[in-house]
Amino acid sequence: MLARPPRGRTTRLLGGLLALALTATPVAGVATATTAHASAAPTVSTGLAPTAAAQGTGHSRGNGKGAKAWTPREEQYGGTVFTPDLEIPMSDGTILRGDLTRPAVLRPDGTIRAVKRPLPVVVTITAYNKSVLASTSLGGSTGDYLVKRGYAQLTVDARGTGSSNGQWNAFDTRENTDAGEIMEWAASQEWSNGRTAMTGPSYMGISQLWAAAAQPKGLKAIFPQVPGADVYRDVVASGGAIDVGFIPLWLGLVTVTGLIPPQTNGPSTLGIYLDHIMGAFGFTAQVIPAALLAQEPAYDGEFYEQRSVINVIDKVEVPAFFVSGEYDLFQRGTPLLFEALQENGVPTKLITGPWDHLEGSSAAEIGDAGYGTLEELQLRWFDHYVKGKRDKRLHKDIANLTYYEQGSGRWTRSDRWIDRDLRARSYHLSGSSTTALVNGSLTTGTPQAGTADVLPLPVSGACTRSANQWTAGILNAGASQFPFPNPCFDDTRLNDLSGVVFETEPMTRATSIRGPINARLYTSVTGAGDGMLSVSVEDVAPDGTVSRLTGGWQVLSLAETDPRRSRRLNGKIIQPWHPFTEESQASLEGIEPVDVEVFPTAARIAKGHRLRVAVQAFDVPHLLPTLPVLLGSLSVITIHTGPETPSELTVPWVRTKRR
């Protein structure tokens, strides 16, 4: 079993998710009357602001040296003042609403007064209803931690969600325009000193990048946790199959929180509610059926291009601190964003840990990386780039890249994700493999000819870490409520019985890999059928325990690649790029090579362990073929090995000295 941090601190996440999805009660003590203008007086004053809940407390217990070189400054203010539902007008006349929290001074008589001087503003844009988000640990905000240290916090409901007007249409051009306009508005208010920053995970992290791409005046830094880059490839249709694990869950979450009665009470309340209902039927209720029926959302194109922030990442010029998870929904996308900014010379950091989406969103365990808690990291980043408190040791203490290495359990520092310490190494699939009976070999030598029939068993994937990953970490959060581990997360050998397996001999010395992986499989399919290759890259311990490191998927009829956009390392493809357009769709003719993009990982295969690749035809509950090809997906897929059909797994191998 691979080394992994304890799950104790993740137990609260299940309650947070349930609260986020089900709570319909406004935060206790928050007035529901609308504050009409930005300059209006606050309606509620409290000692603790009901902004999004704090992420952890105290100092980190990481194993690095960075945390020792810097100490967070103490609170400047003893209280906070909260103002709900400030009206934020957009250029098309739509009114969005945000909750503002400012620091306050405690008076001798026990009352508090908002600080009068303008302050830098930290903004979060959410589609999950700010009034509900405030009661959970998933908001990505650090509660009043930053506020009590001299920042204002503004949490805004995205168009068509929460208390904001309009209809929700996730990351369409209008919503992305809103992000920049919100930041311009925040910078221009009397309580703002004109300098702004942004925080938040997932949807809120992606919104930060859209806002930054608009280059609004005053935006100085962002702190995105687990953001996506390419909507289609990252999550909606990995490998060309439709995600039926997370996407319905996510769309349902936004719809449910959007149908909670708006926090504001006034003549516009009914109109807001009707807008949200129309948005649910106009977008949410249509996109999944259309994708499953192989209509426009089933293929990459304009629909996804306008929603994928990777297409505008070159316009982002503000410093960005990323957090990602190796079992996250956006396992693929976040490193690409980090690399793009780094390539453009933008100050950027990435911490990637052994976290699923919920864990990465809370960042409760980020202190394990050795630099401090989430709130401490945000304070340090924003003090330097937003407040202008020069921190000479910031970039010395915190590496550009800090990642958790599966297998060794070590936190490792590097300058780049794909760096000069990497070389592509190919392991050839050799010989034959049969489902549940005979394993083939992985070898760097000459492979033996053989075949492996992959049977269409629609149970593959159910007992794996993939099932948890592609339901955003809900299964892990539920399992953490029990005193015993979930065997499906820690041992994949049962699932491997439903497919074919190829593995190396025991390693004579430890081998580390870091980055994306390519599985090139010479493939044929019975008749005129279609199908999907689900590839898992795994570590096999001497006792037989199988740990899933990462995975990738590819629909056979969408296997065309674009060599110009595929990524190479010393001449070998490590990250194939598929167009996934309707025009690129074609049936296999005979035996053809199929490149499967296996999502990036960082892992160490210890001495005596084996590297394994397992291939199945399904990954449930994650992916489902579109309905027109569902019957064809029940065909038997054959993988061919040998010198004439050199199926291989190409990994980015870390060249290291002997330890």
N, C-alpha and C positions, 0 to 999 in steps of 0.2 A: 504494500500500500504506500502511495506517495505521501511525503510529508505535507501537512496542511495545517494552518492555524486552527485553533479550537473555534467552535461555532457559538460559544456561549453568548457573545454580544449580539448575535443576529436574531435571538429569540423574539425580541420586541418588534421585528419587522412584520411578522404576520398580522399582529394587531394593527400596525400602521397601515398596511395595505387594506385590511378590512374597513378601517375607519375611512380611508380615502375613497373606497368604492361605495360604502353604504351610509356614512354619516350624513344626515340631512338637517342637523341642528347647528345653528350658528355658534361660533365660539363663545363660551360663557363670558358675560360681561361686556360684549361688544354691541354698541348701539346699532340698530338697523336703519336709522334715518340716513338719507343720502346727504353727503357733504357736497354742495353744488359747485364750489369753485376751489381752485388750488390754494387760494389764500384764506379760505374759511378756517375758523377756529376748530380745534379738535373736539370731537364729540365725547371722547372717553379718555381719561388719564389713568394710567395704572403704573405700578412699580415694575411690572414685567410685561413687556409688549407681546401681544398674541400674534406675532409673526410666525413664519414657518419654524418648527421646533428646532432646538439646538441639536447639533450632531456630536454627541459625546461630550465629556467634560474632562478637565484637568490636562495633564501633560501626557505625551506619548510614552510608550514603552518599547519603542523601536530599537533595532540593533545597530543603527548607524551612528555616526559621529555628528551629523548635522544638527541634531536637536540640542547638543551641548554647547554649540557655538552661538546660539541666539536664545534670548529669553523674551517672551511676549510682554508687552507693557501692560500695566495695570489699568483697571477701569478709570475713566475720567469722570463719569457721571453715575449717580446712584439710581436713577430711574429713567423711564421712557414715557413718551406720550404717543398715543395711537389715534390716527384719524382714518376712518373707513371711507371708501368709495369716493375718492377724488375723481372728478370727471376729466378725462383726457381726450380732447377732440382730435380726430384724425382728418386728413386732408379731404376725404370724401364725405365728411360730415358725420360719420359714425362716432358715437361716444363710447370709449372704453373706460374702465374704472379700476382704480388702484388703491390699495391700503398703504398708508404712510406711517412709519414709526420713526420718531426723532428722540434724541437723548433729552433728558430733563434734569433739572437741578432740584435737589431736595431742600425745601425751606425749613427753617427752625420749627414752624408750627406743624410740620408733618405733611404739608401739601407739596405738590411738585409743579414746576413751571418749565415749559419747553425752552430749550436753548434758543436764543434769538438769532445768533449769528449763523450765516449760511454755512452749510456743510457739504462735503462730497456725498453723493447718493449712490447706493448700491441697489440695482434694479434686478428683479426676477419677473419674467413673463411666463405665466403658466396657463395650460389648458385644462387643469384639473380642479378649478374653482378655489380661489384663494381663501374663501371662508372655511372650506374643508381642509385644505392643505395646511392651514395654520395649526390644526389639531393632530397632525401626523409627524413622523420623523422622515418624511420622504421629500421635503421641499427643497433640500439642498441649501437652504439658508442656515445661518448659524444663530438663529434666534436673536437675542438682544446683545450677543457678544460684541459684534462690530458696532452696534448702535451705542453701547455704553463706552465705546472707545472713539467716539467722535464721527460716526457716519450716520446718515439717514438711510432707512431701508424702505424701498417702494416695491410692493408686490402687485402685479397687474394681471387681471384676467384677459386672456387673449380674446380676440374678436369671436363673438358667438358662444362664449363660455362664461360661467360664473355670473357676475353682475354686469358684464359688458354687453353692449348692443351688437347687432349684426348676426351673421350666420357663419358657423365654423366650417372651414374647408382647409384641412390641415396643410400648413406650409404652402398654400397657394401664393401667387404673386402679391395679392393684396395683404395677406397676413404678414408676409416677409417685409413688405413696405411699412406696415404698422410698427414692426420692431425698431426700425431706425427712427420713426417719428416719435415713438414713446421716449427714446433716449434724448432726442432733441428737446422734447417737452420737459423732461426731468431736469435737464441742464439749465433750463431757462426760468425755473421757478424761484421765488424769493427766498425759499428755505434751502436752495441749492447754491453752492459756490461755483457751479458750472463744470465741475469735474465729476465724472460718473464711472461706475464699474458695474459688472454684472456677475450673478452667480446662479447656480441651479443645475440639477441633473437631467439627463434624458431629454425630453421635449424642451425643458427649460435651458438645457445646455445647447441644443441646436438653435434655439431662438437667439442665444447670445451671438452665435456665429453669423446668423442672418443680420442681426443688428450691426455687428462690427463691419460686415461687408458693405453696409450702407454708408460707412464712415461718418457717423453723426458727430457733430461738434461736441467736444467735451468728453467723449468716451476714451478712457485711458487704459483700461485693463479688463480682462474677462477671466472667469474661472469655471470652464465647462466640465461637468462630470458626466461620464458615459454618454457622450453625444454620438450620433450617427453621422455618416458622411454621404453615403450613396443609398438612398431609401430602398431602391429595388434590390441591389446586390447584398446589402447589409442585413436586411430583415424581411422585407415583404415577400421576396421570391428567391431565396438563396438557391442558386443553381438552376433557376427557372421553374421550380415548383412553388406552389402557393403556401405561405405560412398560415396554417390554421390553428397553431398553438397560441402565438402571442397576438397577432393582428386582431382577431375577433375580441380577445380579452381587452386589448388597448382601446379599440374603438368603443367597446361597451363601457369601459371606465370613463372615457370622456363624455359619452352620451349620458350616462347615469349622473355624473357630477354636474353636467350641463342642464339637466332637467330638475335639479334641486332649485326650489324657488330662489330668485335673486336676493342677495343680502339687502339690496336697496329697496326702500318702500317709497313709492311715489307714482305719479301718473304714467311713467314710462315702464313700470314693472311688468304689466301684462304684455306690452309690446316686446320686451326683452325675452320673456318666457316663450312667446309665440315664435320669435326669431330662432330660439334655440331648438324648438321642436321642428321647425322647417329645416334647419341645418342638419338635424339628425336624419330626416327622411331624404334630404337632398344630397348628402354626402355619405354618411355612415352606412345607411341602409342599402346603398347602391354599389359601393366599391367592392365588397367581398363577393357578392353574387356575380358581378361583372368579371372579376378576375377568374373565378372558378369556371365560368362559361367561356373562357378564352377570349374575352373581349379586350378592349384597350388596356385595362389595368393588369392583364396577364403578361404583358410584354413591356420591355423598357422602351421609353420614348418621351415625348413632350410632357406627359402627365408626371413622370418621375423626375425628369430633368429639372423642371422648375421647383421641385421639392427637395432636391439633393444639394446640400450646401457645399459639397466638394466642387461643384461647378463654379462657385464664386469665391473659393477660398483664397485666391490670389488677390482679392480686394481687402482681405483682413490684414490690418497693419498694426493692431494693438497687441501688447503682450498677452499671451494666453497660457494658462496653467491647466493641463488636462489631467483627469483621473479616468482610468479605464479598468475593465475587469477581463481576466482571461477566460471567464465563462459567461461573459456579458452578451447581451443581444447585439451590441455594437463592437464586438471583439475584432471584427475586420476593419470597421470604419475609423475608430478613434486614432489608431496609430497612423493611418493615412493623413488625417488632418494635422497631427503633430509633425509628420515628415514634411508636409507641404509648407507649413509655416516656417519650419526650420530651414528648408531649402531657400525660402524667400528672405531669410535673414531677420525674421520676426523673433523677438525673445520668447521662448516657449519652453515648457517643462511637461513631462509626462511621467506619472506614477501609475503603473499597472500592476494590480494585485490579483490574488486568487479569489475573485469575487464574481458573483452573478449580478444581475441587473439591480435587484433590491439592495444587495450589499454595496455595490458601487455607488448607488444613489444616496445611501445614508453615509457612506465613507466612514462608518464607525470604527473600522480597523485600519484606517490609513496610517495611524501612528506606528504600526508595525514596520513601515518603510524607514523609520528612523529620523523623521524631520519634524514631527509634531502632529497634533490633531488637525482636523479639517479647519476649525475656526482659527487655529494658530497659523496655518499655512495661508489662509485667505487674508488674515491680518497682515502678515509679513509681505505678501504679494501686493496688496492694495496700499499699504503704507508707503512702499517703495515707489510704485508706479502711479498711484492716484494722489496720495497726500504729498508726495515729493520728499518723504523722509528717507534720505539716501541710505541704503543698506549695502555697504561695501562688500559684505560677505555673502550676500544672497546667492549669487551665482557660483560662489566657491563652495558654499555649504551644501547646496542642492544641485545634484547632477542633472544634466538635461534629461536623461532617461534613467528611471529607477524601476526595476521590474522584479517580480517574484519568480524564481526559477522552480518550476514543478520538479519533483524528484529529490532535489537537494534541500528544498525548503529555505533556500537562501535568498535574501534581497541583494540584487546585483546592480551596480551602477555602470552606465555607459554614456557615450556622447550621442550616439545615433542608434536608431532601430536597426537599420541595415548599414553596418559599419565595416571598416576594413578588416575586422577580425573574423569576418564570415567568408565561407567558401561553399559553393553548391556541391553537394555530394548525392549521388544517385545510388539507390538500392534497387536492384532488379528483382522483380517477382520471378520466381523460379519454380518449375515443376507444376504439379497439379494440387488442387485443394477441393475437398468436397464438404458440403454443409455438415457440420457437427461430427465429422469423422477424421479427415486427414488434413493436416496443415501443410501449405506450401512453404517455400523458403524465401527470405530476402537476402540478397547477396550483392557484394560489390564486384564479384567476379563474373564469369560467363554464365548466363542463366540456362537452365534446362528447359526444353520445350514441354508444354503442358497446357491444360485447360482447367477452368474453374467455373462451374455453373452456379449462378446466383439466382436462387429461387425467390419468387415474389411472395414473401411472407409478410402480410400487413400487421405484424406485431413487433417487427424490428424497431429498436429505438425506445420502446416503452420502458425498459429497465436499464436506463443509462443516465449519465449526467446531462446528455443532450435534452432529455425530457424536461429536466429542471431549467436548463438554460433558456429554452425556447418557450417557457411559460413564465419568464422574467424572474425566476427564483422563488416562485410561490411554493413549489414542492419542497425545496430546501428549508424555507421558513417554517412550513408545517412540520417537517421531520425534526426540526430542531426543538420542537416542543416535547420530544420523547427522549428518554435517557439512553437509547441505543441508536447506533448509526443506521442509515438507510443503505442496505447492501447494493442497491442499484447505483448509488452515487460513487461508491468506493470500489466496486468490482464489476467489470463489464463482461466477465467470461460467459455468463448466461446469455447475454445478448449476442455474443460472438457465435454461439451455436446456430443462430439463424442465418448466418452468411458464410463467406469463405475467408480464410485467414492465411496470411503469409508473414513469417517472422524470421529474424536473424538468429544466429547462434548467440549464446550468452556473450555479452561484451567483455573483451579482455581488458578494456580500460574505459573509464567513464567518457561519455559523449554528450556534448551540449548542443542544442539547436535553438535558434531564435529567429522568428520571422514567419512569413507565409510559406506554404508548401504546395508542390504540384504533384498530383498523382496522375500519371499518364498511363491509361489502361487501354490496351488493344481489345476492342469489344465487338461482339456481334449479338444479334437478338433474333429470336425465333420468328419466322414469318415476317409480316409487315408491322410488327409490334413496336412499341416504344418502351420507355421505362426510365428509371432513375438509378444512378449509382450513388450510394451513401457510403462515404469513406471515413473510417475512424483511424486515427494514428494513436497508438497505445504503447504503454510501458508494461512489460510482463516481468513480475518479480520472481525470484527463485522458487517461492512457495506457490506459484501459479496465479497469484492475484493480478488482475488486469486493470490498469488505470487508464482511463481515456484522457488523452492529452488535448486533442482537438478533433475537428471533423470538417468535412466538405461534401458537397452534393452537386450532381449534375444530371439534368434531364437529357437523355440521349439525342432527342430531336432538336435540341438547342445547343449542341456541342460545338458549333462553329466558333473559332477563336479569331481575334484580331492580333496578329503578330506584332504590329506596331505599338499596341497598347499593353501587351503582355510584358511582365517584368522579368528581367534576367539577372542572374548573378554568375559571373565568369562564364557567360555564354549559354547557360542553361535556364530554362523557364522555371521560376519559383512561384509566380503568381500569374496564371493565365487570365486573359480578359476576353469575356464572351459578350457579343452584342445583345443577345437576348431579345432580338426584334422578331416580329412575325415574319419578316422577309428572310431572316436567317434560318428559319425553321426548316429542317429536312430530315428525312428518315435515313438511318444508317444503311449503307450499301456494302454488304459483306462484312469484312473485318476492318474496322477503322480505329485509329487512335482517338481516345476521348480524354481531354485534359480536365481534371477535376480540381478546382481551386479549393484547397484545404486552408481554413482560416488560420491566421498566425498564432503562434504560441511561443513560449520560452520554457524549455525543459532540459533536464539532465537525466540521461539514461545511465544508471550506475553500473559499475563493473559487476558482472554476473547477471544483469538484467538483459532482457531482449527488447528490441524495437519491433513492433507489430503493426501491420496494416490489415484492417478487417473491412470487408465490403458486403453491404446488404442492398436490397432493392427498395427498402422503405425506411423512413425515420419518423415514427409516430410518437407523440401527437404533433410533431413539428410540421411536416410537409405533406401536401396532398397534390397529386397531379391535377391539371385542369380536367373538367368532366369529359370533354370530347376525346381525351386520350387515356381516360382512366382504365377502360377495358384493355387497351393495348399495353398498359403498364403492368398487366398481369402476365406478360411474356417472360420466358426464361432468358436471362442475360448470361452470355459466356465471355469470360475474360481469358485471353490467350497470352501465353508466356513463351519465352525462348528467344534465340538470336534473331529470328525473322519477325517476331512480334514482341519487341523489347518493352514490355510493360515495366514501369519503374516509379519509384517514389523519390522525388528530389527534394532534399531538405537543406536549409541554410545552416551549415555546420560551423560551430564556434571553434576556431583554432585557439587552443589554450595549452599552457604548459602543464606538465604532470603535477598533480597535487599530492 
